[in-house]
Protein backbone atom coordinates (compact mmCIF):
# COMPACT_ATOMS: atom_id res chain seq x y z
CA UNK A 1 0.00 0.00 0.00
CA UNK A 2 1.25 3.48 -0.87
CA UNK A 3 1.16 6.08 1.86
CA UNK A 4 1.97 8.96 -0.53
CA UNK A 5 0.88 9.29 -4.15
CA UNK A 6 2.28 12.42 -5.82
CA UNK A 7 0.53 13.03 -9.12
CA UNK A 8 1.86 15.48 -11.74
CA UNK A 9 3.19 17.96 -9.17
CA UNK A 10 4.22 21.33 -10.58
CA UNK A 11 5.43 24.43 -8.75
CA UNK A 12 6.72 27.72 -10.16
CA UNK A 13 8.35 30.73 -8.51
CA UNK A 14 7.84 33.57 -10.97
CA UNK A 15 9.73 32.35 -14.07
CA UNK A 16 11.50 29.50 -12.27
CA UNK A 17 9.94 26.09 -12.78
CA UNK A 18 11.09 24.48 -9.53
CA UNK A 19 9.12 21.23 -9.86
CA UNK A 20 8.08 20.10 -13.32
CA UNK A 21 5.16 17.66 -13.54
CA UNK A 22 6.60 14.90 -11.35
CA UNK A 23 4.83 11.78 -10.11
CA UNK A 24 6.00 9.17 -7.61
CA UNK A 25 4.73 6.84 -4.90
CA UNK A 26 6.03 6.12 -1.40
CA UNK A 27 5.11 2.75 0.05
CA UNK A 28 3.98 2.22 3.61
CA UNK A 29 6.98 1.41 5.79
CA UNK A 30 9.59 2.68 3.34
CA UNK A 31 12.63 4.68 4.35
CA UNK A 32 12.62 6.77 1.20
CA UNK A 33 15.75 8.67 0.27
CA UNK A 34 14.83 11.91 -1.49
CA UNK A 35 17.99 13.45 -2.91
CA UNK A 36 19.21 15.96 -5.46
CA UNK A 37 21.73 18.77 -5.95
CA UNK A 38 21.14 22.26 -4.57
CA UNK A 39 18.23 23.88 -6.40
CA UNK A 40 17.01 20.57 -7.83
CA UNK A 41 13.47 20.91 -6.47
CA UNK A 42 13.64 18.51 -3.54
CA UNK A 43 12.88 21.09 -0.83
CA UNK A 44 9.95 22.44 -2.84
CA UNK A 45 8.58 18.91 -3.25
CA UNK A 46 9.04 18.10 0.43
CA UNK A 47 7.26 21.32 1.36
CA UNK A 48 4.32 20.38 -0.85
CA UNK A 49 4.05 16.96 0.81
CA UNK A 50 4.18 18.53 4.27
CA UNK A 51 1.59 21.16 3.38
CA UNK A 52 3.89 24.18 3.60
CA UNK A 53 3.40 24.84 -0.12
CA UNK A 54 0.42 24.31 -2.40
CA UNK A 55 1.14 22.84 -5.85
CA UNK A 56 0.31 25.02 -8.84
CA UNK A 57 -0.80 21.85 -10.62
CA UNK A 58 -1.16 18.22 -9.61
CA UNK A 59 -2.05 16.78 -6.25
CA UNK A 60 -0.87 14.63 -3.37
CA UNK A 61 -3.08 11.80 -2.19
CA UNK A 62 -2.29 10.02 1.06
CA UNK A 63 -3.29 6.51 2.12
CA UNK A 64 -6.94 5.54 1.64
CA UNK A 65 -7.44 8.50 -0.71
CA UNK A 66 -7.14 11.28 1.87
CA UNK A 67 -5.93 14.75 0.92
CA UNK A 68 -3.74 16.92 3.14
CA UNK A 69 -6.56 18.68 5.00
CA UNK A 70 -7.88 15.30 6.21
CA UNK A 71 -4.50 13.67 6.87
CA UNK A 72 -2.11 16.38 8.11
CA UNK A 73 -2.15 15.17 11.73
CA UNK A 74 -0.42 12.00 10.52
CA UNK A 75 2.66 13.93 9.32
CA UNK A 76 5.74 14.77 11.37
CA UNK A 77 8.34 17.21 10.03
CA UNK A 78 11.98 17.43 11.13
CA UNK A 79 13.21 20.65 9.47
CA UNK A 80 16.84 21.28 8.64
CA UNK A 81 16.74 24.49 10.66
CA UNK A 82 16.18 23.68 14.33
CA UNK A 83 12.58 24.22 15.41
CA UNK A 84 13.05 24.25 19.17
CA UNK A 85 12.70 26.96 21.80
CA UNK A 86 16.06 27.66 23.50
CA UNK A 87 14.55 28.90 26.76
CA UNK A 88 12.45 25.74 27.25
CA UNK A 89 13.60 22.39 28.57
CA UNK A 90 13.66 19.33 26.33
CA UNK A 91 10.50 18.06 28.00
CA UNK A 92 8.73 21.41 27.59
CA UNK A 93 9.69 21.63 23.92
CA UNK A 94 8.34 18.18 23.09
CA UNK A 95 5.21 18.75 25.20
CA UNK A 96 4.46 21.98 23.38
CA UNK A 97 4.70 20.50 19.90
CA UNK A 98 2.79 17.34 20.87
CA UNK A 99 0.00 19.41 22.41
CA UNK A 100 -0.56 21.07 19.02
CA UNK A 101 -1.94 17.71 17.89
CA UNK A 102 -4.43 17.55 20.74
CA UNK A 103 -2.45 15.38 23.15
CA UNK A 104 -2.95 16.17 26.82
CA UNK A 105 -2.83 14.73 30.30
CA UNK A 106 -1.37 11.27 30.87
CA UNK A 107 -1.30 10.47 27.14
CA UNK A 108 0.75 13.60 26.45
CA UNK A 109 3.22 12.77 29.22
CA UNK A 110 3.57 9.18 28.01
CA UNK A 111 4.19 10.22 24.40
CA UNK A 112 6.71 12.87 25.44
CA UNK A 113 8.66 10.39 27.56
CA UNK A 114 8.65 7.81 24.77
CA UNK A 115 9.92 10.34 22.22
CA UNK A 116 12.71 11.55 24.51
CA UNK A 117 13.72 7.97 25.27
CA UNK A 118 13.89 7.07 21.59
CA UNK A 119 16.33 9.91 20.90
CA UNK A 120 18.35 9.28 24.07
CA UNK A 121 17.42 12.45 25.94
CA UNK A 122 15.30 11.07 28.79
CA UNK A 123 18.08 11.82 31.30
CA UNK A 124 18.30 15.41 30.08
CA UNK A 125 14.61 16.22 29.79
CA UNK A 126 14.72 18.94 32.47
CA UNK A 127 17.65 20.79 30.90
CA UNK A 128 17.12 23.91 28.80
CA UNK A 129 17.78 23.21 25.15
CA UNK A 130 20.19 26.15 24.81
CA UNK A 131 22.57 24.17 27.04
CA UNK A 132 22.57 21.21 24.64
CA UNK A 133 25.32 20.26 22.21
CA UNK A 134 24.61 20.38 18.48
CA UNK A 135 23.91 16.66 18.37
CA UNK A 136 21.52 16.85 21.32
CA UNK A 137 19.62 19.69 19.66
CA UNK A 138 19.27 17.63 16.48
CA UNK A 139 17.90 14.72 18.48
CA UNK A 140 15.48 17.01 20.32
CA UNK A 141 14.35 18.35 16.93
CA UNK A 142 13.40 14.77 16.04
CA UNK A 143 11.63 14.13 19.35
CA UNK A 144 9.41 17.18 18.76
CA UNK A 145 8.32 15.71 15.43
CA UNK A 146 7.55 12.16 16.58
CA UNK A 147 5.75 12.56 19.93
CA UNK A 148 2.32 12.53 18.26
CA UNK A 149 3.30 9.23 16.56
CA UNK A 150 2.97 10.27 12.91
CA UNK A 151 2.48 7.70 10.18
CA UNK A 152 4.76 9.72 7.87
CA UNK A 153 7.95 11.38 9.12
CA UNK A 154 9.72 13.86 6.84
CA UNK A 155 13.36 14.41 7.80
CA UNK A 156 15.28 17.22 6.09
CA UNK A 157 19.05 16.85 6.62
CA UNK A 158 18.66 15.54 10.21
CA UNK A 159 22.38 14.81 10.71
CA UNK A 160 23.92 17.96 9.28
CA UNK A 161 26.84 19.32 11.31
CA UNK A 162 26.92 16.75 14.11
CA UNK A 163 29.46 14.33 15.55
CA UNK A 164 29.68 10.67 14.41
CA UNK A 165 28.20 9.34 17.66
CA UNK A 166 25.08 11.50 17.36
CA UNK A 167 24.80 10.64 13.68
CA UNK A 168 24.95 6.92 14.43
CA UNK A 169 22.36 7.26 17.20
CA UNK A 170 19.98 9.17 14.92
CA UNK A 171 20.27 6.55 12.18
CA UNK A 172 19.54 3.80 14.71
CA UNK A 173 16.51 5.78 15.94
CA UNK A 174 15.20 6.01 12.37
CA UNK A 175 15.53 2.25 11.98
CA UNK A 176 13.51 1.77 15.18
CA UNK A 177 10.80 4.13 13.93
CA UNK A 178 10.62 2.24 10.65
CA UNK A 179 10.48 -1.09 12.47
CA UNK A 180 7.52 0.26 14.46
CA UNK A 181 5.65 1.15 11.26
CA UNK A 182 6.58 4.77 10.55
CA UNK A 183 7.21 5.68 6.92
CA UNK A 184 10.20 8.02 6.55
CA UNK A 185 11.13 10.49 3.82
CA UNK A 186 14.83 11.16 4.30
CA UNK A 187 16.73 13.97 2.58
CA UNK A 188 20.48 14.22 2.85
CA UNK A 189 23.56 15.28 0.91
CA UNK A 190 25.44 12.39 2.51
CA UNK A 191 24.97 9.58 0.01
CA UNK A 192 26.59 7.04 2.33
CA UNK A 193 23.79 7.71 4.84
CA UNK A 194 21.13 7.24 2.19
CA UNK A 195 22.75 4.02 1.02
CA UNK A 196 23.04 2.77 4.60
CA UNK A 197 19.54 3.48 5.85
CA UNK A 198 17.10 3.80 2.93
CA UNK A 199 15.45 0.98 1.01
CA UNK A 200 14.12 3.26 -1.77
CA UNK A 201 15.53 6.35 -3.46
CA UNK A 202 14.36 9.17 -5.69
CA UNK A 203 16.88 11.44 -7.40
CA UNK A 204 15.51 14.77 -8.59
CA UNK A 205 17.30 17.38 -10.71
CA UNK A 206 16.10 20.49 -12.53
CA UNK A 207 12.63 19.80 -11.17
CA UNK A 208 12.34 16.37 -12.80
CA UNK A 209 12.61 12.85 -11.42
CA UNK A 210 15.85 11.37 -12.78
CA UNK A 211 15.40 7.90 -11.33
CA UNK A 212 13.46 6.20 -8.57
CA UNK A 213 13.39 2.67 -7.21
CA UNK A 214 14.99 0.33 -4.73
CA UNK A 215 18.53 1.24 -3.68
CA UNK A 216 19.99 -2.03 -4.88
CA UNK A 217 18.00 -1.95 -8.12
CA UNK A 218 19.34 1.53 -8.91
CA UNK A 219 22.89 0.40 -8.15
CA UNK A 220 22.47 -2.72 -10.29
CA UNK A 221 21.30 -0.61 -13.23
CA UNK A 222 24.50 1.43 -13.33
CA UNK A 223 27.07 -0.71 -11.59
CA UNK A 224 28.03 -4.32 -12.23
CA UNK A 225 29.15 -6.11 -9.07
CA UNK A 226 28.58 -2.89 -7.03
CA UNK A 227 31.82 -1.31 -8.22
CA UNK A 228 30.15 2.13 -8.12
CA UNK A 229 28.94 3.68 -4.88
CA UNK A 230 25.60 5.46 -4.69
CA UNK A 231 27.46 8.78 -4.57
CA UNK A 232 29.30 7.94 -7.79
CA UNK A 233 26.01 7.04 -9.46
CA UNK A 234 24.46 10.27 -8.16
CA UNK A 235 27.30 12.31 -9.72
CA UNK A 236 27.02 10.32 -12.94
CA UNK A 237 23.34 11.28 -13.20
CA UNK A 238 23.52 14.89 -12.00
CA UNK A 239 27.05 15.93 -12.97
CA UNK A 240 29.98 17.30 -10.99
CA UNK A 241 29.39 20.97 -11.71
CA UNK A 242 28.94 23.11 -8.61
CA UNK A 243 25.37 24.18 -7.84
CA UNK A 244 25.92 27.42 -5.94
CA UNK A 245 22.62 29.06 -5.15
ABEGO torsion letter per residue (X at the ends): XBABBBBGBBBBBEABBABBGBBBBBBBGBBBBBBEBBGAGAAAAAAAAAGABBBABEBBBBBGGBBAAAAAAABBBBBABBBBBAABBAAAAAAAAAAAAGBBEAAAAAAAAAAAAAAGAAAAAABBAAABBAAAAAAAAAAAAAAAGBABBBBBGAABGBBAAAAAAAAAAAAAAAAAGBBBBBBBABAAAAAAABABBBBBBGGBBABBEBAAAAAAAABBGGABBAAAAAAAAAEABBBBX
